[in-house]
């Protein structure tokens, strides 16, 4: 069985204003300087450069960083329409000035090849320190500056200067005296690409509150290649970028296919996740200095400013089975095959028509097509025409050929399903990739159900083949429900809102913190609608009754609360991130009791953990039993279940022992850590409140939902919980709703029963000595059932059933349960005193 589809959950897009690199290192000006150093073009070029304010206010650049919806682009010409203010911060990323780019290039330098002038070094450090994306970054490489004499000597020896506003701020040296692949020019290109990619990745992590340790794999898809004379393209940008973004648990590789590289990278990332090789993957790429001013000769001739004056970079986050985002249907990928040829008809047949046919979809079922998103203001002036529109016309023409639309409807089809181009001509950047950010925005707003990303590459440029390249990927909004996997028939949930309750009384953090958590949950996942029950300093039991009524009537789909006594047979499964690597860790269990028998409870905890992990989106979760009393016997039962057909997926400790140890908790050795409730409760408290010295819980998703036959979808958090944990708990419960926890648990329980669970537990009980109890005999008819909310604590977990039997024998209706602090017996308010006295007399408390 395959893992869940990968989901694009976040994107980062950034631009780096590079006027000096544009004039000096763009391939077009550099080639012109070598061939005709006194040309009119080179003389006019500096005067046609835009200021940072002009580049920052340029409408396509505002689309790129997320401030302007591409559907709202004004009429052209864009270059002459300057906004009143330069907005350098957007929902996707930033536009950075030249000096900051140089500071980032120095940050990316691990071999001391970049030297900064003493007048600039402190400024460079402050530029990075002031940026939250660089929070926690090691800036120790900035300790050695060079004076003007040393800088002059390095430049005379062949180093390349870093100049801004006519002032030399530093230089980049060669890494080898003879290897052209490590020469100063190549190092400048590669460090610029690395630096811009590092910033995009760190921006992605900072803006989306992603733990860098949770990333498993990095795929880098820029157009540069690093290596030496023996392996010219053998280097690994991916790991060098991950190193500077603190992705300590990741590995990765580089993917190259000219402009099509990023879409290949997305496909490979999604496939890694789908195969179960990784859970969280980032696709990242930096800019390329070579493409700066690529069309500048034509721009200057026509009176344009130099529009290719910014390098672009991006980073995209993909997660397995995430609840909100764009599902990557890598099973419906379009690929331009070697034998298909490179005619427009063949390209669109392979990239668009074929995957749509396989999915059972029509051309009109794709809300937005994103082919190469080149900025037409750049490409038209350069003689290449409107690249985006040309591709959309080919798609529309293919729809006509397939008799899905009439020829006269082509323009209307393009208007309804196309988009403008807005990306800088950095080759790999326009290949559909900038659309992902807007696809996410539109999907979360409910205006996009499906989008298609298309990347094409001119492989013949490498002189190894005359072939053309192309790949496409179908993306779906995650709330799209499929009738049959892979059948292509789908319906969208109408107005799907997840109303999740939150009780207020009992919090030690106060109402404002709870409210902040509820608002944060909605901000993280807009389909979550928090519903609050009770008031601060109000009656917690009354709030629970209101919450339970809303659950039973369907007014809410789930709830998060404090100190909730589940009936015996129901226990909670918590969710944390393993401290050692940031992986998802499910703790089964954290409160409640699956059974009054310790070994039986551990077995049922494992089944409950399996259900929660699968509802979360992990198809084949691994199980490990913590080394506790009874765990060895429980493990033996699970092995027998596994032999009977139940998919237990048991794993040993990282040291090869059958039972897990404390270091396995930190390392996340197993997806599901099976333990008793009191131990699980302590583990969650320690991991979530470690950084605050135990004062307040700030990490994790709380203690999780109660799991058991007929259990309400209620998740537990501690009374000493921060707003961020409340938000995470509500998001966790949303995942349980979407994942159908109740149905998944029923399937797991049925599978375990079919594999011999009842018989195995019967044999287990027969081998367990019968305990003597002081329980009174049960009255023949038993007491009348009542509403019970009063908790009596202090009963040993092994005596909870006996205590309940004692009270019922005394004519007092009760229900055994497990509260956050341990086992309890629930009685009505009117019977509380009598019940407590009876239990005390019988020495249960």
SULCOR-V273304 format. One record per backbone hydrogen bond with DSSP energy under -1.0 kcal/mol. NH is the residue of the N-H (numbers start at 1). CO is the residue of the C=O. Records with the same first field share a line. If there is no record, write none. Layout:
# SULCOR-V273304
NH: CO + CO
This chain:
# SULCOR-V273304
3: 274
7: 319
8: 326
9: 317
12: 315
14: 313
15: 94
16: 311
17: 96
18: 309
22: 18
23: 19
24: 20
25: 21
26: 21
27: 290
30: 26
31: 27
32: 28
33: 29
34: 30
35: 31
36: 32
39: 36
43: 39
44: 40
45: 41
48: 45
49: 46
55: 51
56: 52
57: 53
62: 58
63: 59
64: 60
65: 61
67: 62
68: 62
72: 69
73: 70
81: 78
90: 93
92: 65
93: 65
95: 88
96: 15
101: 97
102: 98
103: 99
104: 100
105: 101
106: 102
107: 103
108: 104
109: 106
115: 171
117: 169
118: 146
120: 117
121: 117
124: 120
125: 121
126: 122
127: 123
128: 124
129: 125
130: 126
131: 128
134: 131
135: 132
137: 134
142: 139
143: 140
146: 116
151: 147
152: 148
153: 149
154: 150
155: 151
156: 152
157: 153
158: 155
159: 154
160: 172
162: 170
164: 167
167: 164
169: 162
171: 115
172: 160
173: 113
175: 182
182: 179
183: 180
187: 183
188: 184
189: 185
190: 186
191: 187
192: 188
193: 189
194: 190
195: 191
196: 192
197: 193
198: 194
199: 195
200: 196
201: 197
202: 198
203: 199
204: 200
205: 201
206: 202
207: 203
208: 204
210: 205
214: 211
215: 212
216: 280
217: 280
218: 251
219: 282
220: 253
221: 284
228: 231
234: 231
235: 226
240: 236
241: 237
242: 238
243: 239
247: 242
248: 246
250: 247
251: 216
253: 218
255: 220
260: 257
261: 258
264: 260
265: 261
266: 262
267: 263
268: 264
269: 265
270: 266
271: 267
272: 268
273: 269
274: 270
275: 271
276: 273
277: 272
278: 272
281: 318
282: 217
283: 316
284: 219
285: 314
292: 289
293: 308
294: 291
296: 293
299: 295
300: 296
301: 297
302: 298
303: 300
304: 299
306: 48
309: 307
311: 16
313: 14
314: 285
315: 12
316: 283
317: 10
318: 281
319: 7
320: 279
321: 5
326: 8
327: 476
328: 6
329: 474
330: 328
332: 329
334: 472
336: 470
340: 337
347: 343
348: 344
349: 345
350: 346
351: 347
352: 348
353: 348
354: 349
356: 352
357: 353
358: 354
359: 355
361: 356
365: 362
366: 363
367: 450
368: 450
369: 417
370: 452
373: 430
375: 423
378: 375
379: 375
380: 376
382: 378
383: 380
384: 379
387: 385
390: 386
391: 387
392: 388
393: 389
394: 390
395: 391
396: 392
397: 393
398: 394
399: 395
400: 396
401: 397
402: 398
403: 400
404: 399
409: 406
410: 407
413: 409
414: 410
415: 411
416: 412
417: 413
418: 414
422: 373
423: 373
426: 424
428: 426
432: 430
435: 432
436: 433
439: 435
440: 436
441: 437
442: 438
443: 439
444: 440
445: 441
446: 443
447: 442
451: 475
452: 368
453: 473
454: 370
455: 471
457: 469
459: 457
461: 458
462: 459
463: 460
469: 457
471: 455
472: 334
473: 453
475: 451
476: 327
477: 449
478: 325
480: 477
481: 491
483: 489
487: 484
491: 481
493: 479
498: 527
500: 529
501: 558
502: 531
503: 560
504: 533
507: 504
508: 719
514: 510
515: 511
516: 512
517: 513
518: 514
519: 515
520: 516
521: 517
522: 518
523: 519
524: 520
525: 521
528: 525
529: 498
531: 500
533: 502
538: 535
543: 539
544: 540
545: 541
546: 542
547: 543
548: 544
549: 545
550: 546
551: 547
552: 548
553: 549
555: 550
556: 550
557: 499
558: 499
559: 713
560: 501
561: 715
566: 818
568: 816
569: 593
570: 567
571: 707
572: 591
573: 705
574: 587
576: 585
578: 583
580: 666
582: 578
585: 576
586: 671
587: 574
588: 673
590: 572
593: 570
601: 597
602: 598
603: 599
604: 600
605: 601
606: 602
607: 603
608: 604
609: 605
610: 606
611: 607
612: 608
613: 609
614: 610
615: 611
616: 612
618: 613
623: 649
624: 672
626: 674
627: 660
628: 626
631: 628
634: 630
635: 631
636: 632
637: 633
638: 634
639: 635
640: 636
641: 637
642: 638
643: 639
644: 640
645: 642
646: 641
648: 646
651: 623
653: 657
656: 653
660: 625
666: 662
667: 663
669: 664
672: 622
673: 586
674: 624
675: 588
680: 676
681: 677
682: 678
683: 679
684: 680
685: 681
686: 682
687: 683
688: 684
689: 685
693: 690
694: 689
695: 692
697: 720
698: 688
701: 575
703: 716
706: 714
707: 571
711: 708
714: 712
715: 559
716: 704
717: 561
722: 697
726: 722
727: 723
728: 724
729: 725
730: 726
731: 727
732: 728
733: 729
734: 730
735: 731
736: 732
737: 733
738: 734
739: 735
740: 737
741: 736
744: 740
745: 741
746: 742
747: 743
748: 744
749: 745
750: 746
751: 747
752: 748
753: 749
754: 750
755: 751
756: 753
757: 752
760: 756
761: 757
762: 758
763: 759
764: 760
765: 761
766: 762
767: 763
789: 827
790: 827
792: 825
799: 796
803: 799
804: 800
805: 801
806: 802
807: 803
808: 804
809: 805
810: 806
811: 808
812: 807
815: 826
817: 824
818: 566
819: 822
822: 819
824: 817
825: 792
826: 815
827: 790
832: 829
835: 831
836: 832
837: 833
838: 834
839: 835
840: 836
841: 837
842: 838
843: 840
844: 839
